[in-house]
Amino acid sequence: LSSFLDLIGIGLVAPYVALVVNPDSSIAMGLLKWISLLGFRMLETSLVQTLGWMILVVFVIKTGVAILINRAILRFCFYQGVQLRSDLLATYQSAPYLNHLERNSSEYIYNVGLAATFSQDILQSILRLLSVGIVGLVIVVYLAFQDLLVLTLLVVMLGAVGGGFDKLFKKNLGRYG
């Protein structure tokens, strides 16, 4: 859903800019035809305002969906953290007493804290990266179907920026760890 809303938002921005720059363009006429096919009547003067409102509504809905996605990720990660800590504590409590004498009790506490760190930080980062990656992939696939030349230029520009960043900061990153 988030990817779909991103595509709609991006798809509406270009016609909006073209419409603002040149209200008598073929894009404006195409939009008016498309809107009339849907059964709505609209004046050319209100087309810019209507398209602006549509973009605003799409991005507000997209923001709401992004908040819900992040909420679901946080709930899942915190739930996994609780489950992992509970399982670890149950395992430690059911271990033979001799195991507790052989190991320091702070090691058990550290392991429980480490489990919380994993589930709440690392898992959360992975899920957010996956979510953003899916949106990016959908946009790249859409761009590949729409205009392969623009996609190629985008890949070349991002590759140049990434290569330049790597060349400039590789020494510092290695030194800083």
C-alpha positions in Angstrom: 0.0 0.0 0.0 2.8 2.4 0.9 4.6 1.7 -2.4 1.3 2.2 -4.3 0.8 5.6 -2.6 4.4 6.6 -3.3 3.8 5.9 -7.0 0.6 7.9 -7.1 2.3 10.8 -5.3 5.3 10.8 -7.6 3.0 10.3 -10.6 1.0 13.4 -9.6 3.9 15.7 -9.0 5.2 15.8 -12.6 1.8 16.8 -14.1 1.3 19.3 -11.4 4.6 21.0 -12.1 4.0 20.9 -15.8 0.5 22.4 -15.2 1.8 25.2 -13.1 4.6 26.1 -15.6 2.3 25.9 -18.6 -1.5 25.8 -17.9 -2.3 25.4 -21.7 -0.1 22.3 -22.2 -1.2 19.0 -23.6 -0.8 17.6 -20.0 -3.6 19.9 -18.9 -5.9 18.8 -21.7 -5.1 15.2 -21.0 -5.9 15.6 -17.3 -9.2 17.4 -18.2 -10.1 14.5 -20.5 -9.2 11.9 -17.9 -11.3 13.7 -15.2 -14.2 14.1 -17.6 -14.1 10.3 -18.4 -14.5 9.7 -14.7 -17.7 11.7 -14.8 -16.5 15.0 -13.2 -16.8 18.5 -14.7 -13.9 20.9 -14.0 -12.8 24.3 -15.2 -9.2 24.7 -16.4 -8.5 27.3 -13.8 -9.4 25.0 -10.9 -7.3 22.1 -12.3 -4.1 23.3 -10.6 -5.9 23.7 -7.3 -7.6 20.3 -7.5 -4.4 18.5 -8.5 -2.6 20.2 -5.6 -5.3 19.0 -3.2 -5.0 15.5 -4.6 -1.3 15.5 -4.0 -1.8 16.8 -0.5 -4.4 14.1 0.3 -2.2 11.3 -1.2 0.8 12.4 0.9 -1.3 12.7 4.1 -2.7 9.2 3.6 0.9 8.0 2.8 2.1 9.6 6.1 -0.7 7.8 8.0 0.2 4.5 6.4 3.9 5.0 7.2 3.0 5.7 10.8 0.9 2.5 11.0 3.7 0.5 9.4 6.2 1.8 11.9 3.8 1.1 14.7 3.4 -2.5 13.5 7.2 -2.9 13.3 7.7 -1.5 16.8 4.9 -3.7 18.3 6.4 -6.8 16.6 9.9 -6.0 17.8 8.9 -5.3 21.3 6.8 -8.4 21.4 9.7 -10.5 20.1 11.9 -8.9 22.8 9.5 -9.9 25.5 9.2 -13.4 24.2 12.9 -13.8 23.9 13.6 -12.5 27.4 10.8 -14.7 28.8 12.2 -17.8 27.1 15.7 -17.0 28.2 14.7 -16.5 31.8 12.6 -19.7 31.8 15.6 -21.6 30.4 17.9 -20.1 33.0 15.5 -20.9 35.8 15.1 -24.5 34.7 18.8 -25.1 34.4 20.5 -27.2 37.1 21.8 -25.4 40.1 25.4 -26.5 39.4 25.3 -24.5 36.1 24.4 -21.4 38.2 27.4 -22.0 40.5 29.8 -22.4 37.5 28.8 -19.2 35.8 28.6 -15.6 37.0 25.0 -14.4 37.5 25.9 -11.1 35.7 26.4 -13.2 32.5 22.8 -14.3 32.6 21.6 -10.7 33.1 23.9 -9.6 30.2 22.4 -12.3 27.9 18.9 -11.2 28.7 19.8 -7.6 27.9 21.6 -8.6 24.7 18.4 -10.4 23.6 16.4 -7.2 24.2 19.0 -5.2 22.2 18.8 -7.7 19.3 15.0 -7.7 19.1 14.4 -4.0 19.6 17.3 -2.5 17.7 18.7 -4.9 15.1 15.4 -6.5 14.2 13.7 -3.1 14.0 16.4 -1.7 11.7 16.2 -4.8 9.4 12.4 -4.5 9.2 12.5 -0.8 8.4 15.2 -1.3 5.8 13.1 -4.0 4.3 10.1 -1.8 4.2 11.9 1.1 2.6 13.7 -1.3 0.2 10.4 -2.6 -1.0 9.1 0.9 -1.7 12.4 1.7 -3.6 12.2 -1.5 -5.6 8.6 -0.8 -6.7 9.6 2.7 -7.7 12.6 1.4 -9.7 10.5 -1.3 -11.4 7.9 1.4 -12.3 10.6 3.7 -13.6 12.0 0.8 -15.7 8.6 0.3 -17.3 8.0 4.0 -17.9 11.4 5.2 -19.1 14.5 3.1 -19.2 16.8 6.0 -20.1 15.8 7.9 -17.0 16.4 4.8 -14.9 19.8 4.3 -16.5 20.7 8.0 -15.7 19.5 7.5 -12.2 21.6 4.4 -11.6 24.7 6.1 -13.2 24.2 9.2 -11.0 23.7 7.2 -7.8 26.6 5.0 -8.7 28.8 8.1 -9.2 27.7 9.5 -5.8 28.2 6.2 -4.1 31.7 5.7 -5.7 32.7 9.3 -4.8 31.5 8.8 -1.2 33.5 5.6 -1.0 36.6 7.2 -2.4 36.4 10.2 -0.1 35.5 8.5 3.1 36.9 5.0 2.8 40.2 5.9 4.7 38.3 7.6 7.5 35.8 4.8 7.9 38.5 2.2 8.2 40.3 4.3 10.7 37.3 5.1 12.8 36.0 1.6 12.8 
